[in-house]
């Protein structure tokens, strides 16, 4: 399927906040207000879909209701971009109810991460839509914004330049639950940079996201074609440490993924998972990809720590372990 790229975001555009997975009812009102203000500082009008506050078995409504809310956002001509409030669980509830032809005919910037990996992947596969694994509304509920995170979001979604080089952020924050205690100061630390498991260079379309969520599509008609592509994966604080991550990586291996892809990018793993020493993420990944002649890097700035890189799904990239860079080599928006 030929890719379709959304119109770039511009100052003055309207971004609608949606909840395709978990309800936003548990987010404190002051945090939501901060998120709106921070997005407004970037020049956007912000519209929060009232349906984000619905609750149904932990989600923001029954599957068909959440699908209808997302379709409304794509079909509403007053909406220029769509941002998920956060991830949570069960985006895969709604994928059978989406009208992919209508989405393809009404392309818009769509951005989210975590459980939204389901939609990032399926919108690319079924609608051919370039969309974005990147900051969600929850990301902007900080009382401050990380400049690396914001600048890359703006570059990727608001400019038509064909080439953007991404290197490690100078600092990072590892606090998966920052939104629960906004009164506490944020601990910003120096970034030691990428970990290199395998050297080399690779080119290919970028696809991926949260590993456990992506694997929910394995064996279904929605599983993406990964041949020749650069896969990026990350794990969160609920992935129960080294044993579960190893199991998920072995699942990928048994699916034949590592024989198909041209390169592998692993996001920074939250420290709460306790991956150290012989159970470091580099050691775990190294065991699984041992003998494969593809570049493999870890500690990339995306996932469940901050900053979160904005990565366009379906766009061609070039990964260089030697230069420690990931370069977007084609336009993401029009």
MARTORGU-708518 format. One record per residue (C-alpha): x, y, z. Coordinates in Angstrom, 2 decimals. Each point is the difference from the previous one (the first is absolute). Example, Ala and Ser with C-alpha at 12.3 -4.5 7.8 and 13.67 -1.06 7.14 Angstrom:
2
+---------+---------+---------+
|       u |       v |       w |
+---------+---------+---------+
|   12.30 |   -4.50 |    7.80 |
|    1.37 |    3.44 |   -0.66 |
+---------+---------+---------+
END
This chain:
334
+---------+---------+---------+
|       u |       v |       w |
+---------+---------+---------+
|    0.00 |    0.00 |    0.00 |
|    1.28 |    3.44 |   -0.91 |
|    0.76 |    2.10 |    3.07 |
|   -2.03 |    3.10 |    0.67 |
|    1.47 |    2.83 |    2.05 |
|   -2.08 |    2.40 |    2.08 |
|    0.13 |    3.76 |   -0.30 |
|    2.59 |    1.49 |    2.31 |
|   -1.15 |    1.64 |    3.18 |
|    0.11 |    3.79 |    0.10 |
|   -0.38 |    2.58 |    2.73 |
|   -3.69 |    0.71 |    0.44 |
|   -0.98 |   -3.59 |   -0.81 |
|   -2.42 |   -1.91 |    2.21 |
|    1.17 |   -3.16 |    1.71 |
|   -2.66 |   -2.28 |    1.42 |
|    0.88 |   -2.17 |    2.99 |
|   -1.55 |   -3.48 |   -0.23 |
|    0.00 |   -3.17 |    2.11 |
|    0.01 |   -3.12 |   -2.19 |
|    1.09 |   -2.16 |    2.94 |
|   -0.15 |    0.80 |    3.72 |
|   -2.20 |    2.71 |    1.45 |
|    1.46 |    3.39 |    0.92 |
|   -2.32 |    0.22 |    3.00 |
|    2.87 |   -0.72 |    2.43 |
|    2.09 |    2.96 |   -1.19 |
|   -0.24 |    2.88 |    2.48 |
|   -1.61 |    3.16 |   -1.35 |
|    3.06 |    2.22 |    0.73 |
|    2.20 |   -2.37 |   -2.03 |
|   -2.43 |    0.14 |   -2.94 |
|   -0.04 |    3.79 |    0.22 |
|    3.80 |    0.06 |   -0.10 |
|   -0.02 |   -2.24 |   -3.06 |
|   -2.37 |    2.33 |   -1.83 |
|    2.08 |    3.05 |    0.89 |
|    3.24 |   -1.62 |   -1.16 |
|   -1.48 |   -0.96 |   -3.36 |
|   -1.44 |    3.48 |   -0.35 |
|    3.51 |    1.38 |    0.54 |
|    1.00 |   -1.89 |   -3.13 |
|   -2.67 |    1.94 |   -1.89 |
|   -2.76 |   -2.61 |   -0.13 |
|   -3.66 |    0.19 |    0.86 |
|   -0.80 |   -2.94 |    2.25 |
|   -3.31 |   -1.83 |    0.05 |
|   -0.53 |   -2.81 |    2.49 |
|   -2.59 |   -2.48 |   -1.21 |
|   -2.45 |   -0.31 |    2.94 |
|   -0.16 |   -3.72 |   -0.69 |
|    3.51 |   -0.43 |    1.45 |
|   -1.65 |    0.06 |    3.45 |
|   -2.36 |   -2.89 |   -0.66 |
|    0.71 |   -3.16 |    1.93 |
|   -0.71 |   -3.55 |   -1.06 |
|    2.00 |   -2.83 |    1.56 |
|    3.02 |    2.28 |    0.32 |
|   -0.26 |    1.38 |   -3.50 |
|   -1.56 |    3.18 |   -1.38 |
|   -3.16 |   -1.72 |   -1.18 |
|   -1.15 |   -3.10 |   -1.81 |
|    2.14 |   -0.96 |   -3.01 |
|   -2.45 |    1.37 |   -2.56 |
|   -0.31 |    3.26 |    1.96 |
|    3.76 |    0.52 |    0.10 |
|    0.22 |   -0.80 |   -3.69 |
|   -2.73 |    2.53 |   -0.76 |
|    1.84 |    2.68 |    1.97 |
|    3.19 |   -0.61 |   -1.96 |
|   -1.84 |   -0.02 |   -3.32 |
|   -1.74 |    3.27 |    0.93 |
|    3.42 |    1.57 |    0.53 |
|    1.20 |   -1.13 |   -3.43 |
|   -3.18 |    1.10 |   -1.77 |
|   -0.49 |    3.37 |    1.74 |
|    1.39 |    2.68 |   -2.33 |
|    0.59 |    2.35 |    2.93 |
|    2.58 |   -2.43 |    1.45 |
|    3.55 |    0.19 |   -1.38 |
|    1.82 |   -2.46 |    2.23 |
|   -0.88 |   -2.84 |    2.38 |
|    1.92 |   -0.71 |    3.20 |
|   -0.75 |   -2.87 |    2.35 |
|   -0.37 |    0.91 |    3.66 |
|    2.19 |   -2.98 |    0.95 |
|    0.11 |   -3.72 |   -0.62 |
|   -1.19 |   -2.44 |    2.62 |
|   -1.65 |   -3.13 |   -1.30 |
|   -2.08 |   -1.48 |   -2.80 |
|    0.38 |    2.19 |   -3.08 |
|   -0.38 |   -3.29 |   -1.84 |
|   -3.67 |    0.00 |    1.06 |
|   -0.78 |    2.60 |   -2.65 |
|    1.99 |   -0.93 |   -3.09 |
|   -2.78 |   -2.09 |   -1.55 |
|   -2.36 |    2.99 |    0.21 |
|    2.13 |    2.62 |   -1.79 |
|   -0.66 |    1.12 |   -3.57 |
|    3.48 |   -0.08 |   -1.49 |
|   -1.10 |    1.26 |   -3.39 |
|   -1.55 |    3.08 |    1.62 |
|    3.16 |    0.53 |    2.06 |
|    2.10 |   -0.22 |   -3.15 |
|   -2.23 |    2.59 |   -1.65 |
|    0.30 |    2.31 |    3.02 |
|    3.66 |   -0.29 |    1.05 |
|    1.05 |    1.87 |    3.13 |
|    2.94 |    0.02 |    2.36 |
|   -0.74 |   -2.73 |    2.54 |
|    2.36 |   -0.40 |    2.95 |
|    0.26 |   -2.19 |    3.09 |
|    2.07 |   -2.73 |    1.64 |
|   -0.17 |   -3.01 |    2.33 |
|   -3.27 |   -1.89 |   -0.62 |
|   -0.57 |    2.33 |   -2.97 |
|    2.67 |   -2.12 |   -1.75 |
|   -2.98 |   -2.08 |   -1.17 |
|   -1.47 |    2.97 |   -1.85 |
|    3.37 |    1.30 |   -1.20 |
|    0.57 |   -3.36 |   -1.66 |
|   -3.50 |   -0.66 |   -1.34 |
|   -0.53 |    3.52 |   -1.41 |
|    3.22 |   -0.48 |   -1.96 |
|   -0.84 |   -3.52 |   -1.17 |
|   -3.71 |    0.38 |   -0.78 |
|   -0.24 |    3.67 |   -1.04 |
|    3.56 |    0.58 |   -1.20 |
|    0.08 |    3.04 |    2.29 |
|    3.30 |    1.38 |    1.21 |
|   -0.68 |    0.64 |    3.68 |
|    2.13 |    0.65 |    3.03 |
|    1.23 |   -1.94 |    3.00 |
|    0.75 |    2.87 |    2.34 |
|   -1.11 |    2.20 |    2.88 |
|   -3.56 |   -0.36 |    1.23 |
|   -2.05 |    2.60 |    1.81 |
|    1.28 |   -1.39 |    3.31 |
|    3.52 |    0.96 |   -1.11 |
|   -0.98 |    3.65 |   -0.07 |
|   -1.40 |   -0.02 |    3.53 |
|    3.51 |    0.71 |    1.33 |
|    0.26 |    3.46 |    1.51 |
|    2.97 |    0.39 |   -2.32 |
|    0.81 |   -1.48 |   -3.40 |
|    3.25 |   -1.66 |   -1.08 |
|    1.33 |    2.02 |   -2.92 |
|    1.40 |   -3.06 |   -1.85 |
|   -3.42 |   -1.66 |    0.15 |
|   -1.93 |    3.08 |   -1.11 |
|    2.45 |    1.04 |   -2.70 |
|   -0.05 |   -3.44 |   -1.61 |
|   -3.80 |   -0.18 |    0.17 |
|   -0.18 |    3.34 |   -1.82 |
|    2.63 |   -0.97 |   -2.56 |
|   -1.65 |   -3.30 |   -0.84 |
|   -3.64 |    1.12 |   -0.11 |
|    0.25 |    3.67 |   -1.01 |
|    2.72 |    0.12 |   -2.67 |
|    0.21 |   -1.51 |   -3.48 |
|    3.79 |   -0.45 |    0.06 |
|    1.02 |   -3.38 |   -1.35 |
|    2.91 |   -0.72 |    2.34 |
|    0.13 |    0.21 |    3.78 |
|    2.88 |   -1.50 |    1.97 |
|   -0.88 |   -1.28 |    3.47 |
|    2.74 |   -0.42 |    2.60 |
|   -0.22 |   -0.69 |    3.71 |
|   -1.56 |    2.63 |    2.21 |
|    2.51 |    1.69 |    2.33 |
|   -2.17 |   -0.82 |    3.03 |
|   -2.81 |   -2.33 |    0.98 |
|   -2.65 |   -0.51 |    2.68 |
|   -0.95 |   -3.43 |    1.33 |
|   -3.27 |    0.33 |    1.89 |
|   -2.86 |   -2.05 |   -1.47 |
|   -2.47 |    1.40 |    2.55 |
|    0.86 |    3.72 |   -0.15 |
|   -3.62 |    0.90 |   -0.71 |
|   -1.05 |   -1.48 |    3.34 |
|    2.19 |    2.32 |    2.08 |
|    0.35 |    3.31 |   -1.85 |
|    1.01 |    1.73 |    3.23 |
|    3.31 |   -1.89 |    0.12 |
|    3.03 |    1.39 |   -1.86 |
|    1.06 |   -1.77 |   -3.18 |
|    3.45 |   -1.65 |    0.04 |
|    1.73 |    0.77 |   -3.29 |
|    3.20 |   -1.99 |   -0.61 |
|    2.85 |   -0.01 |   -2.47 |
|   -0.57 |   -2.45 |   -2.83 |
|    2.87 |   -2.51 |   -0.43 |
|   -1.12 |   -0.56 |   -3.60 |
|   -0.84 |   -3.07 |   -2.01 |
|    1.09 |   -3.53 |    0.75 |
|    1.38 |   -1.81 |   -3.05 |
|   -0.75 |   -3.72 |   -0.16 |
|    0.87 |   -0.49 |   -3.69 |
|    1.88 |    2.42 |   -2.21 |
|   -1.06 |    0.87 |   -3.53 |
|   -2.35 |    2.11 |   -2.09 |
|   -3.50 |   -0.68 |   -1.29 |
|   -2.72 |    1.64 |   -2.03 |
|   -3.69 |   -0.80 |    0.02 |
|   -3.44 |    1.15 |    0.94 |
|   -0.48 |    0.71 |    3.70 |
|   -2.55 |   -2.04 |    1.87 |
|   -0.53 |   -1.07 |    3.59 |
|   -0.85 |    1.21 |    3.48 |
|   -0.75 |   -1.72 |    3.29 |
|    1.14 |   -3.60 |   -0.39 |
|   -2.69 |   -1.81 |    1.99 |
|   -2.72 |    2.02 |   -1.72 |
|    1.44 |   -0.63 |   -3.46 |
|    0.00 |   -3.73 |    0.69 |
|   -3.77 |    0.13 |    0.56 |
|   -0.22 |    0.19 |   -3.81 |
|    2.14 |   -3.09 |   -0.63 |
|   -1.89 |   -2.64 |   -1.96 |
|   -2.76 |    2.40 |   -1.02 |
|   -0.74 |    1.66 |   -3.32 |
|    1.28 |    3.23 |    1.52 |
|    3.60 |   -1.18 |    0.49 |
|    2.22 |    2.29 |   -2.09 |
|    2.47 |   -0.94 |   -2.71 |
|    3.40 |    0.55 |    1.63 |
|    2.22 |   -1.19 |   -2.83 |
|    2.85 |    2.45 |   -0.55 |
|   -1.32 |    2.41 |    2.64 |
|    1.56 |    1.52 |    3.10 |
|   -1.87 |   -1.23 |    3.07 |
|   -0.07 |    2.12 |    3.15 |
|   -1.29 |   -1.45 |    3.26 |
|   -0.29 |    1.01 |    3.65 |
|   -1.27 |   -1.42 |    3.27 |
|   -1.67 |    1.69 |    2.95 |
|   -0.19 |   -0.27 |    3.77 |
|   -2.60 |   -2.78 |   -0.24 |
|    2.17 |   -2.39 |   -1.99 |
|    1.22 |   -1.88 |    3.11 |
|    3.72 |    0.16 |   -0.56 |
|    2.52 |   -2.06 |   -1.92 |
|   -1.92 |   -3.28 |   -0.19 |
|   -3.04 |    1.50 |   -1.70 |
|    2.00 |    2.17 |   -2.38 |
|    2.10 |   -3.02 |   -0.97 |
|   -3.16 |   -2.00 |   -0.65 |
|   -1.41 |    2.75 |   -2.21 |
|    3.25 |    0.30 |   -1.95 |
|    0.04 |   -3.78 |   -0.52 |
|   -3.56 |    0.27 |   -1.28 |
|    1.21 |    2.48 |   -2.62 |
|    2.84 |   -2.33 |   -0.90 |
|   -2.31 |   -2.98 |   -0.40 |
|   -2.26 |    2.09 |   -2.24 |
|    3.02 |    0.43 |   -2.26 |
|    0.14 |    3.76 |    0.57 |
|    3.75 |    0.20 |    0.53 |
|    0.59 |   -1.78 |   -3.30 |
|   -2.10 |    2.61 |   -1.80 |
|    0.91 |    3.39 |    1.45 |
|    2.97 |    2.12 |   -1.02 |
|    0.64 |    1.55 |    3.42 |
|   -1.26 |    0.07 |    3.59 |
|   -0.43 |    2.99 |    2.31 |
|   -0.83 |   -0.58 |    3.68 |
|   -1.33 |    2.85 |    2.12 |
|    1.19 |    0.94 |    3.47 |
|   -1.27 |   -2.46 |    2.59 |
|   -1.37 |    1.52 |    3.24 |
|    2.31 |   -0.71 |    2.93 |
|   -2.90 |   -1.38 |    2.03 |
|    0.36 |   -3.23 |   -2.02 |
|    3.41 |   -0.54 |    1.62 |
|    1.94 |   -0.99 |   -3.10 |
|    3.66 |    0.01 |    1.08 |
|    3.19 |   -2.03 |   -0.40 |
|   -0.52 |   -3.23 |   -1.91 |
|   -3.68 |    0.93 |   -0.25 |
|    0.59 |    3.40 |   -1.59 |
|   -2.05 |    0.72 |   -3.09 |
|    3.17 |   -0.19 |   -2.10 |
|    0.75 |   -3.48 |    1.35 |
|   -3.58 |   -1.22 |   -0.43 |
|   -0.30 |    1.30 |   -3.56 |
|    3.52 |   -1.23 |   -0.82 |
|   -0.93 |   -3.57 |    0.91 |
|   -3.02 |    0.01 |   -2.29 |
|    1.61 |    1.68 |   -3.03 |
|    3.33 |   -1.82 |    0.33 |
|    1.40 |   -0.77 |   -3.43 |
|   -2.29 |    2.36 |   -1.91 |
|    1.76 |    2.42 |   -2.32 |
|   -2.25 |    3.00 |    0.62 |
|    0.64 |    3.17 |    2.02 |
|   -1.58 |   -0.09 |    3.44 |
|   -0.03 |    2.95 |    2.40 |
|   -1.56 |    0.54 |    3.42 |
|   -0.89 |    2.91 |    2.30 |
|   -1.59 |    2.01 |   -2.80 |
|   -2.12 |    2.93 |    1.17 |
|   -3.51 |   -1.36 |   -0.37 |
|   -2.41 |   -2.02 |    2.06 |
|   -0.96 |    0.39 |    3.64 |
|    2.73 |    2.39 |    1.07 |
|    0.48 |    3.57 |   -1.17 |
|    0.76 |    1.42 |   -2.44 |
|   -2.14 |   -1.89 |   -2.49 |
|    1.16 |    0.21 |   -3.61 |
|   -2.64 |    0.57 |   -2.65 |
|    0.48 |   -2.84 |   -2.49 |
|   -1.99 |   -0.10 |   -3.25 |
|   -1.42 |   -3.44 |   -0.73 |
|    0.61 |   -1.09 |   -3.59 |
|    2.61 |    2.61 |   -0.88 |
|    3.45 |   -1.10 |   -1.15 |
|    2.85 |    0.44 |    2.44 |
|    3.71 |   -0.68 |    0.19 |
|    1.49 |   -1.47 |    3.16 |
|    3.73 |    0.31 |    0.70 |
|    1.43 |   -1.65 |    3.09 |
|    3.41 |    1.50 |   -0.73 |
|   -1.31 |    3.57 |   -0.20 |
|   -2.64 |   -0.67 |    2.68 |
|   -2.64 |    1.61 |   -2.15 |
|   -3.42 |   -0.78 |   -1.45 |
|   -0.73 |    2.14 |   -3.03 |
|   -3.44 |    0.47 |   -1.53 |
|    0.76 |    0.05 |   -3.71 |
|   -3.35 |    0.96 |   -1.47 |
|   -2.76 |    2.48 |    0.78 |
|   -2.58 |   -1.07 |    2.57 |
|   -2.66 |    2.60 |   -0.73 |
|   -1.05 |    2.03 |   -2.98 |
+---------+---------+---------+
END
